[in-house]
């Protein structure tokens, strides 16, 4: 077997020959060329909110249906009307000043200035009416009467019925939509979309092949009609009754299932679609081309990666460029830039921290500068249980709308927006991304100044981090989720989402035959000294130790967690050992100790006997290895304060602390701009043991290790992993938003962000 021969040759290589070999590897790699608006009538996309609101077109007036229907003048900061007796399922402010539309089982138009009902439409069926569209330009509305009919009405001084379109009750209506200008009506039945021109008697039928159309949605300018069909969104020319474009996602682009159109941009040229439960796609509505995919994720503690999360409430701005929502795992309120696919500064930071507020209302103003929030919980007593208006720029509540008071309560704005963007500027305005989708794993070679990254785009990328150069790009059949170099850097192991382990010889980048672990997604890999044995941690509790020469499992490790199913007073006696999924692996170089880490704890293995060791001699209780060529470990020790800890480098040979570095509390490890996400701490020591880099939350410090003196502290947005290059000249900071910062130890300043020129979103 070629891998066996390669491993034997590598093991026979002398130390002097190895250094010559690694210099050749670097020279070869360095010469490789671089590879290259939402309607105010209805709630917006996503989970529906419980509190109804509607803005006037200029954003000055706000209509709120809570216990009672009230009207606020946001410019005057005053309550201008309370409307008794109306409990609506849909509301709108009409063209006539002071008129409000209330839709439920009956329809009422109320003049709040004169406190009088202008007109009513009585109930006709058991189902409530549904307002499909209202246009202030034409002063018309379109109502749906259950599955029985659709009617068109002229408002004005007198309510006049214009059209009554009976529906065929024998055919199921899967979806229905009216254009915002009230001139077009689309009805999906079976495999056909019936397009009614409401200014005439014309009806055009569009047959849809390959699926039943549903989720009909008109663009604000009525230029496009979107419909879900199968796993695609059809973009229809409603005048020609023809399909102008199709919007789809491939598996490589991140398809999760059916696409659902949620909103168009105000000009109709972009459409936002929900992609499954954890992401939104932005498409060019004219061509169907994907612009970007925004994934909703949170930092999973201890996993070194972001995990998907659903949004409990969501609203999209009228320009289809920004989205606000509440992730179920974070509880805060976050804003995403849909055009860049990136998370922006949190809307609700300290006001939501650890409060797990219940959000009943999220609503962008027509201008996009304000967001109306109804929130129960959180730490800000001014907005708890109230409806408040937030200023997006300063990320702070500015008005509290209490209908029992004639004036809105004015809150002081924050002096500065919460810090979220790194204080280290990107070298240009263009986003500095290393992968088109989520960055899953990063590894630095212990023998060459080489960095390897992998992501959900299915690509493995090799970089010269000091030069900021992309050296090579390898396409994988399945996205990679774990990386590991052998101790001499001669072999790279890559674990994939499908459980395969792929292996490369790093001098020529010749690939060996892959190994199928049958472990599901690979969480972590770790070579044992000698290059022959590889530990593979996946989604199954058993962790195999694989002989790469014979392709056999020589040992299976069972990481024993402790069951919580026991009587509290007798837990120690009654706890049952069980296997747990291992999330990460760590090895102490120069020793025989391997660390397996699960959600609930750590287990230390002596690889000479493959037995569990309660506490190895010379090693602290909780520790993590610092990588190859590092006989040291890092740990946390108690500080002088009762709630304080210290990051420390531990000398295992002398069984004592080599250096005490950053002191911190658990609060310091959280992201300081809002969501209750504990990024935790991490540490990296360069191979020459000159520099130590520590991370506490989002703050990174570079220390002169022999002097135990801090040389620099800087702030980076959502950093997670720290690595040093093999020459100790550059610190690598991998972040949770697909960016990698390269920091120079020579200048004590950022060198650059790594950038793949082909990745712009």
Secondary structure, 3 states (H helix, E strand, C coil): CHHHHHHHHHHHCCHHHHHHHHHHHHHHHHCCCCCCCCCCCCCCCCCCCCCEEEECCCCCEEEEECCCEEEEECCCCEEEEEECCCCCCEEEECCCCCEEEEECCCEEEEECCCCEEEEEECCCCCCCEEEEEEECCCCEEEEEECCCEEEEEECCCCCEEEEEEECCCCCCEEEEEECCCCCEEEEEECCEEEEEECCCCCEEEEECCCCCCEEEEECCCCCCEEEEECCEEEEEECCCCEEEEEECCCCCCCCCCCEEEEEECCCCCEEEEEECCCEEEEEECCCCCEEEEEECEEECCCCCCEEECCEEEEEECCCCCEEEEEECCCCCEEEEECCCCEECCCCECCCCCCCCCEEEEEEECCCCCEEEEEEECCCCCCCCCEEEEEECCCCEEEEEECCCCCECEECCCCCCCCCCCCCCCCCCCCCCCCCCCCEEEEEECCCCCCEEEEECCCEEEEEECCCCEEEEEEECCCCEEEEEECCCCCEEEEEECCCEEEEEECCCCEECCCEECCCCCCCEEEECCCCCEEEEECCCCEEEEEECCCCEEEEEEECEEECCCCCHHHHHHHCCEEECCCCEEEECCCCCEEEEECCCCEEEEECCCCEEECCCCCCCCCCEECCCCCCEEEEEEECCCCCEEEEEEEECCCCEEEEEEEEEEHHHHECCCCCCCECCEEEEECCCCCEEEEEECCEEEEEECCCCEEEEEEECCCEEEEEECCCCCEEEEEECCCCEEEEECCCCEEEEECCCCCCCC
